[in-house]
Amino acid sequence: MPNTASAKKRLRQNEKRRLRNRWYKGQMRSFIKRARQAIEAGDWETAEEMIRRAYKAIDKAASKGVIHKNSAARRKARLMALFNRARAQAQSTS
C-alpha cells in the first residue's frame, strides 16, 4: 500500500487509466472479432461495416496510447488482408 499522498494519488490515477485503457482495448477486440466472424460467414456487407468500425476502434486505441501505432497498422493490415483473401476465394469458386 502507498504511504505518501503522491503515491496514493498515483495509485488512483493508474487505476482510472487502466480501466479506461481496458475499455478501448475491449471495444477494439470486439469489432475485430465481429469482422472476422462476418468474413468467415461470407457476409461481405456486414464484414465491410465491421471492418470500418474495427478500423475506427483501432485508430482510437492507438491515438489514446493504448496500443502502439505500428501495432494498430499491423492489425488493420491483417484484417483487410483476411477480408481480401476470403472475398477473392469466394468469387473464384462461384
C-alpha positions in Angstrom: 0.0 0.0 0.0 1.2 3.5 -0.8 2.3 5.6 2.2 2.7 9.1 0.8 -0.1 11.3 -0.6 1.5 11.5 -4.0 1.8 7.6 -4.1 -1.9 7.3 -3.2 -2.9 9.8 -5.9 -0.7 7.9 -8.4 -2.5 4.6 -7.5 -5.9 6.3 -8.1 -4.7 7.7 -11.4 -3.3 4.3 -12.5 -6.5 2.5 -11.7 -8.6 5.0 -13.7 -6.2 4.8 -16.7 -6.2 1.0 -16.5 -10.0 0.9 -16.7 -10.1 3.4 -19.5 -7.4 1.6 -21.5 -9.2 -1.7 -20.9 -12.4 -0.3 -22.3 -10.7 1.0 -25.5 -8.9 -2.3 -26.0 -12.2 -4.3 -25.4 -14.0 -2.2 -28.0 -11.2 -2.8 -30.5 -11.2 -6.6 -29.9 -14.9 -6.8 -30.1 -15.1 -5.1 -33.5 -12.2 -7.2 -34.8 -13.9 -10.4 -33.7 -17.2 -9.4 -35.3 -15.4 -8.5 -38.5 -13.7 -11.9 -38.6 -17.0 -13.7 -37.9 -18.7 -11.9 -40.7 -15.8 -12.7 -43.1 -15.9 -16.4 -42.1 -19.7 -16.4 -42.7 -19.2 -14.8 -46.1 -21.5 -11.8 -45.3 -19.5 -9.2 -47.2 -21.7 -6.1 -46.5 -21.6 -6.8 -42.7 -17.9 -7.6 -42.9 -17.2 -4.2 -44.6 -19.2 -2.4 -41.9 -17.5 -4.2 -39.1 -14.1 -3.6 -40.6 -14.9 0.1 -40.8 -15.8 0.1 -37.2 -12.8 -2.0 -36.2 -10.5 0.5 -38.0 -12.1 3.3 -36.1 -11.6 1.5 -32.8 -8.0 0.5 -33.6 -7.2 4.1 -34.6 -8.8 5.4 -31.4 -6.9 3.0 -29.2 -3.6 4.0 -31.0 -4.3 7.7 -30.6 -5.0 7.2 -26.9 -1.8 5.3 -26.4 -3.5 2.0 -25.5 -1.6 0.3 -28.3 1.4 1.3 -30.4 0.8 2.9 -33.8 2.7 0.2 -35.6 0.6 -2.4 -33.8 -2.5 -0.6 -35.0 -1.2 -0.6 -38.6 -0.4 -4.3 -38.4 -3.8 -5.2 -37.0 -5.6 -3.2 -39.7 -3.4 -4.7 -42.5 -4.0 -8.3 -41.3 -7.7 -7.7 -41.0 -8.0 -6.3 -44.5 -5.7 -9.0 -46.0 -8.0 -11.6 -44.4 -11.1 -9.9 -46.0 -9.5 -9.6 -49.4 -8.3 -13.2 -49.4 -11.7 -14.6 -48.3 -13.6 -12.5 -50.8 -11.3 -13.4 -53.7 -11.6 -17.1 -52.8 -15.4 -16.8 -52.7 -15.5 -15.1 -56.0 -13.2 -17.6 -57.7 -15.3 -20.5 -56.5 -18.7 -19.0 -57.6 
